[in-house]
Every structure is written in structure tokens, then in C-alpha cells.
Amino acid sequence: MGDKKILIINPGSTSTKIGVFTEGKMIVNQSVKHDDEELRKFPTIWDQYDFRRDAIFKVLADNNLSMGEMDAIACRGGNVRPLPGGIYRVCPKMIEDMKSGIYGGHPINVGGLVAFDLGNQFNIPVLTADPPMTDELCTSARYSGIPQLSRQSSFHALNQKATARKVAAELGKKYDEMNMIVAHLGGGISVGAHRKGKIIDVNNALDGDGPFSPERAGSLPAGDLVKLCFSGEYEKHEVLKLLTGKGGLFAYLGTTDAVEIERRIAHGGQKAAEVYEAMIYQVAKEIGASAAVLEGDVDAIALTGSLAYSKMLVSSLKKKISFIAPVHLIPGENEMEALADAAMRYFRNEEALSIYHQDKAA
């Protein structure tokens, strides 16, 4: 098989990350920043279609590349129905579900549509892998305690699975041969219990449960939350913003910047030290809970995400969890590399495509 050239598309709220992968390396890896003034011009995320597509064409042109050279497009998975992890061909039903808004709205949906249209135009496959709604929860993990509410799987599936594969490779094993706990530590925090290639339990890192993070509240005292909602002091959208965006470190310290918080701690900031340690404490508790889910049979713990670069955080966390299993560091989000790796597994016939059905994923 000759070297394949893969276009990687990964839109975020304030940027569009674009990459080109070939010959075993990322020859282009560029993040195009979009300022608030630019984005405010668009009433909805779908109105950003031309804007996002043009950013892709410009990066290709700046690097003397064209769509005609590409063998595939790999885009970050959008807001689609819950489905098992795997590699998927982006299809009309997937695009329809993204457009519906039922499963959430995010610029990654626009990226999926741009990728799908480019694939049709240039007759090349469009792939995605391990989208945020990846759902492999075991039956027990779905129960909340109230029949009207079930626990949902919404987390950093792409980086979690990519990280687990890297650690498995380091240990000379396959991902589906291992039991592992992976903690993605970033703006949101997710801790997943990986059993033989499936994430059987994980906190809802978007607006649900688990540790608080730089900007998210995580698990809260349920009764007090209900009282807060009915206090008359907050509108619904304000409470939701407290859960995601203005919760966690931001709520206590007015910043989500771990570097700034660690600077305050170094200068004697007692409040900053207490809050930062409380977040680490909650991550350790979640890792401990995942160890219980895996019945103590844990081959490795992996720490990933941007906060895994912090020596202070990692040192404190290791003291609490190292008794469970060896701790491996794979810092950063690694989404671009993960998408490239998924595409190459597809081309090498190492992993069959999963099918996105109209009624369910198989």
C-alpha cells in the first residue's frame, strides 16, 4: 500500500485545526484562530459553513497542497446519537442527526458537513472515530437513582481511546487485552474505566458528574442544586452556565488558567492552593471509583489532556493513585494524531468500519 495523504479537520469553538498526514507524520498541523468579532457575524453555527471551509482551503493553498491530492478526510466526530466507539464513514444520516440539534450544537457539526461535502466533491472517503457521544457503558453504569434520569456518556472519547492505545503499545500489548483507567484532564475532566477495549463507565464530562474542572462544576449536592434552581435568583440558562463554563476553578478563582493558579500558589495563595488541591482530590476519587468498577484488576492508569503537563498537579495526583497501578503520562489533547491513526487503521485493514444505522449504531 502506497503512502496515503489524509486531510484532518477539527473545528473548535474559537479555532479550526487543520492537518495533513502522510508517510507516518503530520506534515501540516495548523490551528486557525477565529476572534469573537468574526464569529459574532454568524447567527448560527451553520452560517459558519463557508467561513470554516475557506479556512481549510487557505491552509492547503499556503502549504502548496490541494484537495485532489488527498486520499481521505478524517474529521472529529460531531453531536450524533450515542454509539459504540470505532471508525465510522460519515454518511447522510449522520449529517441529518448533526443538523437536527437533538444531540447538541457545536462547530464540529459544521466541520462534519464541510468534510462530507468535500468527500462527495472529490470522491474520497470521509471518516470519523470515537465521537464525544461514544457509549459503551455497562448496564449498571446507566442507573442514576431516579427512573426519569439515566446517566449519559458524553466525554473525551477520541483522546481517551487514543491514549489507551498508546499506553498499550508502550507495554507491548493490544488495547483490547488490557484493563486501564484513563483520565483526560483539560477544560473538562473525564475519567474512564476501560475494560478490554470498551469504556464501561465514565463520568459525563460536559454538564453532568465527576470531578469539577477548570470550567465545569461536576457532581453537585443534588438537594442544594434543586433549591438553587428554584430560589428565583437564576434563570435556567444562568444555572446551565454555572454547570459548564462558569463552574469549577473559574467559579472559585475567576480563572481557568492552571499556570496562573499555580503562580498564585507559589506566591502563597492559600485559597488557590485549597481549590486546586480539591480538584485533584476529586480526580483521585473518580480514579479510585473506576478501579472499583474494574474490580481492582487495573493494568495501568493514564493521565492525558493539557493539565497533564503540570508537574504540580501530576505529582499530587500520583501520590493518591499510584497504589492502584503504574501511572503513564500522555499529555495533550492528541486529537489530530488520533484521527490520522484511525484513518491509517482503516487503510491497513486493521479495524473494520462501524455502521451508523438510521435507528441504531452496530
C-alpha positions, 0 to 999 in steps of 0.5 A: 500500500502506497503512502496515503495523504489524509486531510484532518479537520477539527473545528473548535469553538474559537479555532479550526485545526487543520492537518495533513498526514502522510508517510507516518507524520503530520506534515501540516498541523495548523490551528486557525484562530477565529476572534469573537468579532468574526464569529459574532457575524454568524447567527448560527453555527451553520452560517459558519459553513463557508467561513470554516471551509475557506479556512481549510482551503487557505491552509492547503493553498499556503502549504502548496497542497490541494484537495485532489491530492488527498486520499481521505478526510478524517474529521472529529466526530460531531453531536450524533446519537450515542454509539459504540466507539470505532471508525465510522464513514460519515454518511447522510444520516449522520449529517441529518442527526448533526443538523437536527440539534437533538444531540447538541450544537457545536462547530464540529457539526459544521466541520462534519458537513464541510468534510462530507461535502468535500468527500462527495466533491472529490470522491474520497472517503470521509471518516470519523472515530470515537465521537464525544457521544461514544457509549459503551457503558455497562448496564449498571453504569446507566442507573442514576437513582431516579427512573426519569434520569439515566446517566449519559456518556458524553466525554473525551472519547477520541483522546481517551481511546487514543491514549489507551492505545498508546499506553498499550503499545508502550507495554507491548500489548493490544488495547483490547487485552488490557484493563486501564483507567484513563483520565483526560484532564483539560477544560473538562475532566473525564475519567474512564474505566476501560475494560478490554477495549470498551469504556464501561463507565465514565463520568459525563464530562460536559454538564453532568458528574465527576470531578469539577474542572477548570470550567465545569462544576461536576457532581453537585449536592443534588438537594442544594442544586434543586433549591438553587434552581428554584430560589428565583435568583437564576434563570435556567440558562444562568444555572446551565452556565454555572454547570459548564463554563462558569463552574469549577476553578473559574467559579472559585478563582475567576480563572481557568488558567492552571499556570496562573493558579499555580503562580498564585500558589507559589506566591502563597495563595492559600485559597488557590492552593485549597481549590486546586488541591480539591480538584485533584482530590476529586480526580483521585476519587473518580480514579479510585471509583473506576478501579472499583468498577474494574474490580481492582484488576487495573493494568495501568492508569493514564493521565492525558489532556493539557493539565497533564503537563503540570508537574504540580498537579501530576505529582499530587495526583500520583501520590493518591493513585499510584497504589492502584497501578503504574501511572503513564503520562500522555499529555495533550489533547492528541486529537489530530494524531488520533484521527490520522491513526484511525484513518491509517487503521482503516487503510491497513485493514486493521479495524473494520468500519462501524455502521451508523444505522438510521435507528441504531449504531452496530 
